[in-house]
Amino acid sequence: MTHKNHGRNDQQHNAPYGEAADRNSINIEDDSADVMDVAPEEDTETSEVTAEEADIDNLRNLIAQKDEEIAKEKKEYMFLMAEFDNFRKRTLRERTELIKNASEKVLNGLLPIVDDFERGLDAIKDATDADAVKEGMKLIYHKLVKYLADNGVKAMESTGADFDAELHEAVAMVSADAETAAGKVKDTVQKGYTLNDKVLRHAKVVVAQ
């Protein structure tokens, strides 16, 4: 009898251990399944973080590259501005010197004519022939006119021409007649001059209406 009870007790004791072992193996399998389910999610998150860091690094490198390009272009721009400022100052200086030298040339060319006038004035003191004095004055006048023409200065031919506000300044109005039609210049009070085809002085004229 005692022997049989021991057998039953062994069976009773062994059964729970077997069931517990089975339950433990099931729990281990469940835990392994859970671990296998979690691991890919952690890998995905790590991959996403790594990709974001890579993107940030790329952006930083791109910004650094653009900063270098901007700094280079700014340096070139400042260099060009300095060169342009030097060019502007040099051109202004050359233009001033050109105008100054041109004025000196024109004035120097008038001095011989002044000399002729002075000689003519000296000759008038002892002259008894008025015609000779007139001829000397004409020579000096023609010499002056030729000098002006050589420098681009020409007199306008206004009398008898159509009135042109771009060339003429009307100082008086008279009635038109058989000799001068309406809108024509009747007389020239003061000659006008052009310098290289540009109006240097408007002619003062009397206009028929």
Buried (B, 14 or more C-beta within 10 A) or exposed (E): EEEEEEEEEEEEEEEEEEEEEEEEEEEEEEEEEEEEEEEEEEEEEEEEEEEEEEEEEEEEEEEEEEEEEEEEEEEEEEEEEEEEEEEEEEEEEEEEEEEEEEEEEEEEEEEEBEEBBEEBEEEEEEEEEEEEBEEBBEEBEEEBEEBBEEBEBBBBEBBEBEBEEEBBBBBEEEEBEEEBEEEBBBBBEEBBBBEEEEBBBBBBBBBBB
